[in-house]
Amino acid sequence: METPVYIFTGFLESGKTTFIQDTLQDERFNSGEKTLLLLCEEGETEYDPSRFSGKNVTIKEIEDVDDLSEELLASWQKESGAVRVMVEYNGMWQLQSFYDSMPEGWIPYQNMLFFAAPTFLNYNANMRSLVVDKLKDCDVCIFNRVPDGFDTMQLHKIVRAITRRSDIIYESVNGKVTPDEIEDPLPFDVNASSIEIADRDYALFYRDLTEEMKKYKGKTVKFKGLAATDGKFPACTCVIGRHIMTCCAADITYCGLVSKLPEGVKAKNGEWYTVTAVIDVKFSRLYGKIGPIFNVTALEPAEAPEEQVATFY
């Protein structure tokens, strides 16, 4: 049986507790389902269960990220009989720590991220890796307490450098809610007969492709990439991609895509190639899930690009 998990994250005093309190007071959401509410930090605002729309919420506190475990969370669910889980997650903890601790059947249903606009730029400058960790996986990013006349474009650019799929919402100091409707055109033509990806644009291409795979199915793409091979890969298969820096030099990851080579064509591990391929979308055991597959039609040796690490900027 699947258990939907609602994750609310952000740094202290970002508005998580108030939002969750209001949500559990709303009969449209809290209509009687048994709910397990996990609290991973102690903020200034406290919950008032007496105001919840039903007496169906069990609250459990986790004081340290090392206390997270599949056994503990499963025991709390069994004890409470919860059919859904809400998590007020500590912004100083990596999200993967929670994902790794989720019991079987727990499915992240919605991930909402909260920032206080006046302090966000400071957090982004000094705790960039934690900001990126939360942004890259959120469905909705809410900036609250936005001062009158505040330039939200700077907030928009930071979010969109990490994710294009998240909705962005601004809430002013007087409570007015405004959705972000700024459109960011891609630096390449998705509708071209052959999509040409410049060296500087690989990170944007990789992110957009993995977030909106169906849009690219059947498209032809041409780009420069670094090959990775392994004797354990299926025949005529390699991985081609680039190293991408998300937030800082300590956060550089090889982001490659499964590539099917024509019969008789081989790629050498660690060599650069100009690749022309038709994109398919299907299951690959190298991903462990459905993902983009490059059916390579041409593989030409190439010089390494001037900037070998791609970025989103």
C-alpha positions as CSV (number, residue, x, y, z in Angstrom):
1,M,0.0,0.0,0.0
2,E,1.4,3.4,-1.0
3,T,1.7,6.2,1.6
4,P,1.7,9.7,0.2
5,V,4.4,11.9,1.8
6,Y,4.1,15.7,1.9
7,I,7.4,17.4,2.5
8,F,7.7,21.0,3.7
9,T,11.2,22.3,3.9
10,G,13.2,25.5,4.3
11,F,15.3,27.3,6.9
12,L,14.2,28.5,10.3
13,E,11.4,31.2,10.3
14,S,10.6,30.6,6.7
15,G,6.9,30.0,7.3
16,K,6.7,26.1,7.3
17,T,4.9,25.7,10.6
18,T,2.3,28.4,9.9
19,F,1.5,26.8,6.5
20,I,1.2,23.3,7.9
21,Q,-1.0,24.5,10.8
22,D,-3.3,26.3,8.4
23,T,-3.4,23.2,6.1
24,L,-4.4,20.9,9.0
25,Q,-7.1,23.4,10.0
26,D,-8.6,23.2,6.5
27,E,-11.3,20.6,6.3
28,R,-10.8,20.3,2.5
29,F,-7.4,18.7,3.2
30,N,-7.8,17.4,6.7
31,S,-11.1,15.6,6.5
32,G,-10.4,12.7,8.9
33,E,-7.5,10.7,7.4
34,K,-5.1,9.5,10.0
35,T,-1.9,11.6,9.5
36,L,1.6,11.3,10.9
37,L,3.3,14.7,11.2
38,L,7.1,14.5,11.6
39,L,8.8,17.6,13.1
40,C,12.6,17.8,12.3
41,E,13.3,21.1,13.9
42,E,12.1,23.3,16.7
43,G,11.0,26.7,15.5
44,E,9.6,29.8,17.3
45,T,6.0,29.0,16.2
46,E,4.4,26.0,17.9
47,Y,1.5,23.8,16.7
48,D,-1.9,24.1,18.2
49,P,-3.5,20.6,17.6
50,S,-6.7,21.8,19.2
51,R,-7.4,23.9,16.1
52,F,-6.8,21.0,13.6
53,S,-10.0,20.2,11.8
54,G,-9.9,16.6,13.1
55,K,-8.3,14.7,16.0
56,N,-6.5,12.5,13.6
57,V,-2.9,13.8,13.6
58,T,-0.1,12.1,15.5
59,I,3.0,14.3,16.0
60,K,6.5,12.8,16.3
61,E,9.7,14.8,16.7
62,I,13.2,13.9,15.3
63,E,16.0,15.9,17.0
64,D,19.0,14.7,15.0
65,V,19.4,13.7,11.3
66,D,21.2,10.5,12.6
67,D,18.0,9.4,14.3
68,L,16.3,9.0,11.0
69,S,15.8,5.3,10.1
70,E,13.4,3.2,8.2
71,E,12.6,1.1,11.3
72,L,11.7,4.2,13.4
73,L,9.5,5.8,10.7
74,A,7.7,2.5,10.0
75,S,7.1,1.9,13.7
76,W,5.5,5.4,14.0
77,Q,3.3,4.8,11.1
78,K,2.1,1.4,12.5
79,E,1.5,3.0,15.9
80,S,-0.5,5.9,14.5
81,G,-2.3,4.0,11.7
82,A,-1.4,6.9,9.4
83,V,-2.4,6.7,5.8
84,R,-0.4,9.8,4.9
85,V,2.7,11.6,6.2
86,M,3.6,15.2,6.5
87,V,7.2,16.3,7.2
88,E,8.4,19.6,8.5
89,Y,12.0,19.1,7.4
90,N,15.1,20.8,8.7
91,G,16.6,23.0,6.1
92,M,20.1,22.2,7.5
93,W,19.7,18.5,6.7
94,Q,20.3,17.0,3.2
95,L,17.0,15.7,1.8
96,Q,18.6,12.5,0.7
97,S,18.9,11.6,4.4
98,F,15.1,11.5,4.6
99,Y,14.6,9.7,1.3
100,D,17.1,7.0,2.3
101,S,15.1,6.4,5.5
102,M,11.6,6.2,4.0
103,P,9.9,2.9,4.6
104,E,8.8,0.8,1.7
105,G,5.6,2.2,0.1
106,W,6.3,5.8,1.2
107,I,6.0,8.0,-2.0
108,P,7.0,11.7,-2.0
109,Y,3.7,13.3,-3.2
110,Q,4.5,16.9,-3.0
111,N,7.6,18.9,-1.9
112,M,7.0,22.5,-0.9
113,L,9.9,24.8,-0.2
114,F,9.7,28.0,1.9
115,F,12.1,31.0,2.0
116,A,11.8,34.3,3.7
117,A,12.6,36.7,0.9
118,P,14.6,39.2,3.0
119,T,17.1,36.5,4.2
120,F,17.2,34.3,1.1
121,L,20.0,36.0,-0.7
122,N,22.2,35.7,2.4
123,Y,21.4,32.0,2.7
124,N,22.1,31.5,-1.0
125,A,25.5,33.3,-0.6
126,N,26.6,31.5,2.5
127,M,24.8,28.1,2.4
128,R,24.6,27.6,-1.4
129,S,24.8,23.8,-1.3
130,L,21.9,23.5,1.1
131,V,19.8,25.9,-1.0
132,V,20.5,23.9,-4.1
133,D,19.7,20.7,-2.3
134,K,16.2,21.9,-1.5
135,L,15.6,23.7,-4.8
136,K,16.5,20.8,-7.1
137,D,13.7,18.6,-5.9
138,C,10.9,21.0,-5.0
139,D,7.5,21.2,-6.7
140,V,6.6,24.6,-5.4
141,C,9.0,27.3,-4.1
142,I,7.3,30.0,-1.9
143,F,9.0,33.3,-1.1
144,N,7.1,35.0,1.7
145,R,7.4,38.4,3.4
146,V,8.4,39.9,0.1
147,P,8.9,43.7,0.8
148,D,7.2,46.3,-1.3
149,G,9.3,47.2,-4.3
150,F,11.5,44.1,-3.9
151,D,13.2,42.9,-7.2
152,T,11.9,39.4,-7.5
153,M,13.8,38.8,-10.7
154,Q,16.9,38.0,-8.7
155,L,15.0,35.3,-6.8
156,H,13.6,34.0,-10.1
157,K,17.0,33.7,-11.7
158,I,18.5,31.7,-8.7
159,V,15.6,29.2,-8.8
160,R,15.6,28.8,-12.5
161,A,19.3,28.2,-12.5
162,I,18.6,25.0,-10.5
163,T,15.1,23.9,-11.7
164,R,12.6,24.8,-14.4
165,R,9.9,22.5,-13.2
166,S,9.2,24.2,-9.8
167,D,6.4,26.7,-9.6
168,I,7.4,29.9,-7.9
169,I,5.1,31.9,-5.7
170,Y,5.7,35.3,-4.0
171,E,3.8,36.4,-0.9
172,S,4.1,40.0,0.0
173,V,4.3,41.4,3.6
174,N,0.6,42.3,3.3
175,G,-0.4,38.8,2.3
176,K,-0.8,39.3,-1.4
177,V,0.1,36.1,-3.4
178,T,1.5,36.5,-6.9
179,P,2.6,33.6,-9.1
180,D,5.9,33.9,-11.0
181,E,5.0,34.1,-14.7
182,I,8.4,35.0,-16.2
183,E,9.2,32.8,-19.2
184,D,12.8,31.8,-19.7
185,P,13.4,30.8,-23.4
186,L,15.9,28.0,-23.9
187,P,19.2,28.9,-25.6
188,F,18.6,26.3,-28.3
189,D,15.7,25.5,-30.6
190,V,13.9,22.4,-29.5
191,N,11.8,22.4,-32.7
192,A,14.8,22.4,-35.1
193,S,15.4,19.4,-37.3
194,S,18.6,18.9,-35.5
195,I,18.9,20.5,-32.0
196,E,22.4,22.0,-31.8
197,I,23.7,22.2,-28.2
198,A,26.6,24.7,-27.7
199,D,29.2,23.7,-25.1
200,R,28.0,26.4,-22.7
201,D,24.5,25.1,-22.8
202,Y,24.9,21.4,-21.9
203,A,23.8,21.8,-18.3
204,L,20.6,23.6,-19.4
205,F,20.0,20.9,-22.0
206,Y,20.6,18.0,-19.6
207,R,18.2,19.5,-17.0
208,D,15.4,20.3,-19.5
209,L,15.7,16.9,-21.1
210,T,15.6,15.0,-17.8
211,E,12.7,17.1,-16.6
212,E,10.6,17.0,-19.8
213,M,11.7,13.8,-21.6
214,K,8.5,13.4,-23.7
215,K,9.2,16.8,-25.3
216,Y,12.4,15.4,-26.8
217,K,11.3,11.9,-27.8
218,G,12.1,11.4,-31.5
219,K,14.2,14.6,-31.7
220,T,17.7,14.6,-33.2
221,V,20.4,16.3,-31.1
222,K,24.0,17.2,-31.7
223,F,26.4,18.1,-28.9
224,K,29.9,17.4,-27.5
225,G,30.3,15.0,-24.7
226,L,32.7,12.8,-22.7
227,A,32.3,9.1,-23.1
228,A,32.2,6.6,-20.2
229,T,32.4,2.9,-20.8
230,D,32.4,-0.2,-18.6
231,G,32.6,-3.9,-19.4
232,K,29.4,-4.5,-17.5
233,F,27.4,-2.3,-19.8
234,P,25.2,-4.0,-22.4
235,A,26.7,-4.5,-25.9
236,C,27.0,-1.4,-28.1
237,T,26.2,0.8,-25.1
238,C,28.1,3.6,-23.4
239,V,27.3,6.7,-21.4
240,I,28.0,10.2,-22.9
241,G,27.7,13.4,-21.0
242,R,29.5,16.2,-19.2
243,H,30.6,17.1,-15.7
244,I,28.1,19.7,-14.3
245,M,28.7,22.1,-11.4
246,T,25.5,22.8,-9.6
247,C,26.6,25.1,-6.8
248,C,30.3,25.0,-6.1
249,A,33.5,23.1,-7.0
250,A,32.7,20.5,-4.3
251,D,29.5,19.7,-6.1
252,I,30.6,18.6,-9.6
253,T,28.9,15.5,-10.9
254,Y,29.3,13.6,-14.2
255,C,25.8,13.8,-15.8
256,G,25.7,11.3,-18.6
257,L,23.0,9.7,-20.7
258,V,22.7,6.1,-21.9
259,S,23.8,5.9,-25.5
260,K,23.3,3.1,-28.0
261,L,26.1,2.9,-30.6
262,P,25.7,1.7,-34.2
263,E,27.1,-1.8,-34.9
264,G,30.9,-1.8,-35.1
265,V,31.2,1.7,-33.6
266,K,33.1,1.9,-30.3
267,A,33.7,4.8,-27.8
268,K,36.8,5.0,-25.7
269,N,36.5,5.7,-22.0
270,G,37.4,9.3,-21.1
271,E,37.5,10.6,-24.8
272,W,35.6,13.5,-26.1
273,Y,33.2,13.1,-29.1
274,T,30.8,15.1,-31.1
275,V,27.6,13.1,-30.9
276,T,24.6,13.1,-33.2
277,A,21.7,11.0,-31.9
278,V,18.0,10.5,-32.0
279,I,16.4,10.6,-28.5
280,D,14.2,7.8,-27.2
281,V,12.5,7.5,-23.8
282,K,12.3,4.1,-22.2
283,F,13.5,1.9,-19.3
284,S,17.2,1.3,-19.0
285,R,18.8,-0.8,-16.3
286,L,21.7,1.7,-16.2
287,Y,19.2,4.3,-14.9
288,G,17.1,1.8,-13.0
289,K,14.1,3.6,-14.4
290,I,12.6,5.2,-17.5
291,G,15.0,7.7,-19.0
292,P,16.3,9.3,-22.2
293,I,18.2,7.0,-24.5
294,F,20.5,8.4,-27.2
295,N,20.4,6.3,-30.4
296,V,23.7,7.5,-31.8
297,T,23.8,8.0,-35.6
298,A,27.3,9.6,-35.7
299,L,30.2,9.6,-33.3
300,E,33.2,11.8,-34.2
301,P,36.3,12.3,-32.1
302,A,36.5,15.9,-30.8
303,E,38.8,18.3,-28.8
304,A,37.8,18.9,-25.2
305,P,35.8,22.1,-24.8
306,E,37.6,25.2,-23.3
307,E,35.4,24.9,-20.2
308,Q,35.1,21.1,-19.5
309,V,32.8,21.6,-16.5
310,A,29.3,22.8,-17.5
311,T,27.3,25.2,-15.4
312,F,23.7,26.6,-15.3
313,Y,25.0,30.2,-15.6
